[in-house]
Amino acid sequence: MDKKQIIDYVKNHPLKKVKLAITDIDGILRGKYISVEKFLSVAETNFGFCDVVFGWDSGDVAYDNVAYTGWHTGYPDAKARIDLSTFRKIPWESDVPFFLGEFIDDKNNSLHVCPRQLLKKVIAQADKAGYAPVFSQEFEWFNFQETPDTLHDKGYKNLQPLTPGMFGYSLLRSTLKNEFFTDLFELLRQFNVPVEGLHTETGPGVYEAAIMYGDILESADRAVLFKSAVREIAYKHGIMATFMAKFSENLPGCSGHVHQSLWDKKKEKNLFHDEKDKLKMSDLFKSYLAGQLHCLPHILPMVAPTINSYKRLVEGAWAPTTVTWSIDNRTVAFRALPGGSKSSRLETRVVGSDTNPYLAMAACLAAGLYGIKNKLKLKQPATLGNGYRDESNGRFPRNLHDASAVMRDSKIANELLGEKFVQHFTQTREWEWRQFSRVVTDWETKRYFEII
């Protein structure tokens, strides 16, 4: 639809309301319903949105260590604007019109704490260099036959999985709860979040979906909306979906792998492919990969943002622990898929399902562009066999505290993402670590209660 058609749809919708949303630093959609009249008054200007969404954590507890906003500023409204190109109809809400927004500063420039604006800033660098980034993200997640009420009543323990047992790629298990499975595929398509593939993954009640690739900004929008939409569709079926990176120490974690390639501006040629190279990888692809190998350890919280993220990054659990790459190897951090002239791409496997897609994609693209800009050579040899055993080029930081400290002090992180963003983001991660450190866990109680 063009702009006029979108406005006409909003005006004529019988429910006379619009749903708006933005993402906070954790990738959580924060939003509201507004009247048609309000929407029309702000659709092409801007509106106010309380900046507390960048002043509190995922549990709505106010940070005490960030400069952008807080009790010291009084939590005023920040300026936000609607991106009309993100228009969608919500099929499980009577096709109510939906839009994504983003934050701007007082001069109508991008706001440094806004994740979507950070991604657009990195995209502009790619565009200036003559590249069109084509990305997609895939997600794994657990599903439980629970509601918010039962979840709280049970204290998040002894939850009933959607289906029993370890049964990856199971046609049988996808038939067992087929109404939910079918709704996911069809309603996401109607919501313009097309899914290329959907299947059960190993683990009780685990699904995996690959979202259709596209321009990087559209792909990031789709990924953000996918996570929220899956939860909402699950609600309709009496199901709770979780995108925790590691739900249980006894089960595999959940990934959010990012697939990426660079094309020429007309999107006629995949610049990662070189038919004459023995690996079918262009020099550009190799420099892009070298950039990620070099930079990702400096900005790991962008793709592993929570305490729980690092419980997934353990040996033998289908998630990487070492700074490694290889051709079509699922034990390494960076899986190169040279493929053909259309499909050649890089899969960054460090990314978990708990990430903010805007930040994860910004990190991947910025790191790759760094390699191209600095003409980095892919000197690190491809890992053969088990990537968990190859520590010749180091390991990733082992927890959020260490990863955040590396990022905070890294010249590379500040160059890639900007000092103001790095300061705010790492402060929010340090806060997260502090909240975790003060809690007495079940593990401690079971281990020490009786015998210490």
N, C-alpha and C positions, 0 to 999 in steps of 0.2 A: 504493500500500500504506500501511496505517496502521503505527504503531510496533510493535504486536504481530506483524503479518504480516512486517515487516522482520526482527525478531529471530528469528522462527520460520524464516525463509528461511536466515538465517545459521547457525542451529543445525543445520539439516538438510542443508546443502550438503555433498556427499560429500568435497570436498577439504579441508574443515575449516580454512580460512584466509580472511582478509579482507585486502584491499588498501586502505591509507590513503594520502592525499596532502595536502600543503599547497603553497602557492606561495611562493617566495621573492620578493625585491624585483624581480627581473627577470621574474617570471611563470613561472619554471621549476618544474614539479611536482617536489617532493622528497617521498619517501614510503618506505613499507616494507610488508611482509606481516607480519601478526600472527596468532596462533592464535585460534580461536573463543573459547577460554577467556579469553584476554587481552582480546579485543574486548568480551565480555560484562561484564568487570570495569570497563571504562572507558567504555562506551557512553553512560552518562548522568551521568558525572562529568567527569574530565579525565585526561590522561596527559602524561608528559614527552617532549619532543622537543628534541634538542640545538639550542641557539640559534645555533650556528655558521652555520645557513642564512641568518641575517641578518648574519653576520660575515665572509662571503667573497663573491667575485664569481662570475660564471657559469662560470669555470674553476677554482673551488674554491681560489683564492688569497686568503689572509686580508687583509682591509682593515687598514691601519695608521692610519686617520684617523677611525674612527667611535667614538662614545661608548657605544652600546648594549651591545655585547659585543666581546670581543677577548682578547688575551693578558692584559690587565689584569683581566679578570673570570674567566678560567679556562674560558670557554665552558660554562657550566652548562646544565642542561635548562631550557627554558621550558615553561610550562603551555599545553597545547593541548586543544581539545575537538572532538569529532566532531559534525558536523551531520547528524543522521539523515535530514533531508529531502533530502540529496544522494545518497541510496542509488541505486546503479545496478548492473546486472549487466554484466560485461565479456564480450561475445559471442565475442571471439577468444581468451578464456582460460577456456573451459568455464563461462561465466556466473559466474565468481568474484564475490562481492559486493565493491563498491567504495564508498568514502565520502570526501568532502572534509572537511578540518578547518580550524580557524583558531586563532590564538593569543590568549591572555588573560593578564592580569597577575596578581599575587599576590592581588588582591582580586576576581578573576573578572570584571574589566572588560576592555574591548578593549585590546589591546596596540598602541601607537602605530605600530610598524613593520610591522604585519600588513596587507598590501594588501586582503584581503577585509574586514577590520574597518574600514579607512578607507572603503571603498565603503559599508558598512552605516551608518557615521556620516553620510555625505552623504545616503543614502536617508532616514534619520531626519529630516533637515531638510526634505526634500520631503514626507514624510508629515505632519509638523507643519504645513506650509503647506497641506495638503489635496490634494496631487498624487500620482498614481500614475505613476511613470516606466515607460514601455514602450520597451525598447531592443533592438537586435540589432547584430551585427557580421558583416562579411564579410571574407574573407581571400583573398589571392592567394599562391601559393607555387610554387617550382620543384621538380621531381621528376627524379631521376637514377637511371640503372641502375647503382647502386653499392651497396656495403655499407660498414659502418664500417671494415672492414679495407682494402678497396680505396681508400677515401677517404683514409686515412692513408698508405697505400703510395704514392699518387699525389701526396701533399703538397697535396691539394685543388686540383690543376691537371688540365686536360685531361679533365674529367669527361664521361661519356656521358649526354646528356639522354634523358629517357624517350621523347620523340618529336622529330623534327627540325623546324626552320623556325619561322617566325612565322605561326601559324595560329589566331587567336582565334575563338571560337564555332564550332569545327570539329566537325561530327558525324563526319567521317572520322577525325580523330585520337583522338576519344574511343572509337572502335571499335577502334583499333589496340591499345590496352591495356585492353580493356573489362573484363577480370577485376578489375583494380585499381579502375577507375572504378566498377564495379558494387558491389564490396565497400565502397568508401567510402560510397556512398549508403545501402546496406542496413545495414551494421554500425554506422554512426553513428546511424541511426534506432533500432536495437535498444539502443544505448547511451544513449538519450534525449538525443541531440544532433541533433535533426532538421534536415535541410538543405532549404531551400526551392528552391535551384537549384545546379547544379554544371555547369561547362562549362570548356572550354579557354580560356586567355587568350593574348594575343599574346606570343610568346616560346617557345623550345624547351622542351617539357615543363612548361609552366606551366598550373596549374589555378586556378580561382576558385570559391569556394563562398559562398553566402549562407545564414547560419544563421537558423532560424525565430525571429521576434521573440517577446518575452515580458516578464514582469516583469524589471526590471533586474538583480537579483541572480541570478536563474535564467539570464538571458542571459549574464552575466559568467561564471558557472560553465560554461555550455555552451561559451563561447569559449575558456576556459582548457583545458577537456577536449578540445575540437576539435583544438587544435594538437598535444597529446600523442597523441591517438588516431590522427590522420592519420599521424604518424611511426611508431606501432606497427603500424598496418595496412600501411603501406608496407614495413616490415621483412619482413612475411610474404610479400611479393612480390619481395623482393630489390631494393627501391627505397629511396633516401634522399630524404626530403623536407626542404626548408629554408625557413624563414620569415624569412630575412634580408631586410631592407628593400631592399637593392640588391646582387644577386649579382654583376652585371657592369656595368661602366661603359658597355658597348655595348648593353645591353638595358634595357627598362623595369624600374622597381622594383616592389615588391610592397606593396600597400595593406592596411590593416585598418580600412577606413571604419566609423564608428559611426553608426548610424541611431537617432533618438531622438524621442520625443514625450511629452507629459504628458497624462494623462487624469484625469477625476474619480475619486474613490476607489472608486466602484462600477464603474468602467471602462465606463460607458455612453456617455461623451462624450469625444471627442478635443478637448482644450482648445486645440490649435494651429489648429483650423479655424474660419474665420468666413466664412460664405457671402455676407455683405453686403459684405465688404471686397473691393476691386478685385483684390487679389492672393490673396484667399481665406485670408489670414493674420490670425489674431487678434492683438490687442494683446499678449497673453501670449506668443505665439510671437515677436513682434517684440522684446520685451524679453529673452526667452531668447536669441535670436540676438545681440542687442546685447551681452549679457553675455559670450558666447563671443568675439565680436570684440574686446571690451575685455580679457578675462582670459587667453585662450589664449597670447598672446605672453609672459605672465608665468610660465606653467607648462608651457612647450613640452616639457621633458624627460618629462613624464607621458605624452605621446603620440608623442614621438620620443626614446627613451631611450638609444640607443646611438650610437657613433661612426658606424656604418654608416647610421643613420637619415637623416643629413643628406646622404648621397650620393644618396638618393632624391629629396630636395626640391630639384630643379633644374628649370630652365625647359624646357618641352616634353616632359616625361617622365611626364605624366599624374599629377603630384603637385604640390600648390600651393606657391608660394614667397611669395605676397603675402597681406596681411590683407584678404581680399576675400570678398564673398558675391554670390550671384545666384540667380535662379530656374532650376533645371535646367540648370546650366552646369558642366561637368566640368573647367574650368580654374581654378576659384576654390577657396578654402579651405572655404567653408561653402555647401553646395548646398541651397537651400530647395526642398522638394517639397510645395507646399500641397495638391495633389491633391484628394481628396474628404474627406468627413467621417470616414472610417475610416483613410485612408492618409496624411493630412497629417503631415509629419515633417521633421526636419533631418538632413542627412548631413554629418558632420564629416569632411572628406577629408584633413586633415593627418595623421591616424593611420596609422601603418605596420603591416605584418604582424608586426613584431618587438616590439610592445608587450605589456606586461602588461595584459590586458583589465580587471582590477579597477581599475588605476590610470587607464587611458584613460577608462573609463566614469565613474569618480569625478571626473576632471577635467572632462569634458564636462558632467556634471550640476551640479557645483558652480559652474562658470562660468555656466551658464544660470540657475541659481537666484539667483546674484549679480545678474544683470541684472533679474530679476523683483523681488527684494527692494529694489533701489535704483531701481526704476521707470525704468530706462534706456530712452531712446527710440532707435529705429532710424533715426538721422540719416544714417548712411552710405548713400549711394545704391548700388543694385545695379550691379554691373559688367556692362557690355554688351560682348560679344565676348571677346577674349583677356585672361583674368585675369592672365597673367604680365606683361602690359604695364601693368597698373594698380598703381602703387606710391604712389598718392595717400594711402593710409592706412598705409604702411609695409610692411616685409618682416619675416618671421620671422627670429630669430637664425640665423646660417649654419652653426654647428657646436655640438657638445655643450658645449664649454668656455664659449662665450658664453651659451648658453641656460641652463646651470646657474648661472652667475654672476647672471644676471637673476633667476632663480627664488629663489636663496639670499637675495638682498637685497630681494625684493619684499614690500611690505606686503600686497598682494593675495594672493599665494601663501600667506603665513602665515595670513591671515584665512580663506582657503578651506579649507586643509588641515591647519592646526595647526602651531605652531612646531617641536614635537619631530619630527613627520614630515618637514617640509621640511628640517630640519637633517640628519637621517639620510639622506634620499633624495639631497639635493644632494651630500652628502659621498661617497656611492657613485658618483655621476656624475662628480665631480671625480677620484675614483680611476680610473675608466674612462678618462678623458682622459689621466691620467698614464701609465697602462699603454701606451696607444697612442703617446704622444709619445716614448717611449724606444725604440720598435721601428724598425729599419731595414727599410723596405719594398722590395718588388720594383721599384716605380716609381723609387725613389731609386737603386737599383743600376743599373738600365737607363739612367737619365738621366746619372748622374755617374761611373760606374765608369771608363770609358775616357777621357773628354775633359776632366774637371775637374782 
